[in-house]
Amino acid sequence: MKKIPLIFAFLSLIVWSDRIIAQENTEAPADSLQLWKFGGAGSLTFSQVSFTNWAAGGENSYSLNGLMNLHANYKKDRTTWENTLDMGYGIIKQGEKEVRKTDDKLEFMSKFGYKTNSNWYYSGMLNFKTQFGKGYKYNDAAGTKQLTADLFSPAYVILSEGMEYKPHDDFYFFLSPLTGKATIVMDDTLSARGAYGVEANESFRMEMGGFMKMAYTKEVLKNVKLNTKVDVFSNYLDKPQNLDINWEVLISMKINEYLSANVNTILLYDDNINYVDDDGVEHGPRIQFKEIIGVGLSYSF
């Protein structure tokens, strides 16, 4: 029953954003759909290693990784409303081991702005992050695994009000001195363990603090595009000096209309996430880093 109010709370945040833009559209012309820009990009990479009577040894393996980015942006006079949905999922099968997850990401961001007389905007932002499915910490030597994540376990909801500096479409800097951050853990096993900073047997943790987000997009070379964004959060009520940082970099290299190569890195530090070793023992928080490199099919629209 504790989970139901959390779901309604999240839905209410989405409705709040929708009502703001709905008020703007009451005076819009009949062809207001032209005020929107829709688009996206996706990629799918696959790799396989196979051995037959190979003297040097090795294990057969295959991996599959997909990325998808969608956006819907509205602009009318001084009003802007930007929406993005980032998704990623990857698996690997190596030898006799079970299929394991290599990537899992689901992130939605909605940002509303009203322009002042310069490149600054009065702005509000809603950011939601979680993953699609279960994740495990494996101990191959012992043949065991420990659940570490699942859908909405964890999930992060950030609601911010502040100012945004946006001199052009390729760059923005958002600064909020008033931000609410909710950490949700709906899985009973993880909740009982007190994972991701929630109290044991609880499903919700609320923090109040300051938030900064910066994003930059640039074609650094011909057919080579750089996308990077960094989030920084400080909890005013508990160790504000220990910043939560999430820095993502995606480099896309277009080979032709349908083939591309991607390099994706994520650097993460959260003071409420403890490191779990192969024996299932928790240690203090540590810097986390993930890298994904792939060559495969891609499509933009």
Stockholm file with secondary structure:
# STOCKHOLM 1.0

chainA/1-301         MKKIPLIFAFLSLIVWSDRIIAQENTEAPADSLQLWKFGGAGSLTFSQVSFTNWAAGGENSYSLNGLMNLHANYKKDRTTWENTLDMGYGIIKQGEKEVRKTDDKLEFMSKFGYKTNSNWYYSGMLNFKTQFGKGYKYNDAAGTKQLTADLFSPAYVILSEGMEYKPHDDFYFFLSPLTGKATIVMDDTLSARGAYGVEANESFRMEMGGFMKMAYTKEVLKNVKLNTKVDVFSNYLDKPQNLDINWEVLISMKINEYLSANVNTILLYDDNINYVDDDGVEHGPRIQFKEIIGVGLSYSF
#=GR chainA/1-301 SS CTHHHHHHHHHHHHHHHHHHHHHHHTTSCTTGGGGEEEEEEEEEEEEEECCSSCTTCCCCEEEEEEEEEEEEEEEETTEEEEEEEEEEEEEEEETTSCCEEEEEEEEEEEEEEEECSSSEEEEEEEEEEECSSCEEEEETTTTEEEEEEBTTBTEEEEEEEEEEEEEETTEEEEEEEEEEEEEECCCHHHHHHTGGGCCTTCCEEEEEEEEEEEEEEEEEETTEEEEEEEEEEEETTSCTTSCEEEEEEEEEEECSSSEEEEEEEEEEECTTCCCBCTTSCBCCCCCEEEEEEEEEEEEEC
#=GC SS_cons         CTHHHHHHHHHHHHHHHHHHHHHHHTTSCTTGGGGEEEEEEEEEEEEEECCSSCTTCCCCEEEEEEEEEEEEEEEETTEEEEEEEEEEEEEEEETTSCCEEEEEEEEEEEEEEEECSSSEEEEEEEEEEECSSCEEEEETTTTEEEEEEBTTBTEEEEEEEEEEEEEETTEEEEEEEEEEEEEECCCHHHHHHTGGGCCTTCCEEEEEEEEEEEEEEEEEETTEEEEEEEEEEEETTSCTTSCEEEEEEEEEEECSSSEEEEEEEEEEECTTCCCBCTTSCBCCCCCEEEEEEEEEEEEEC
//
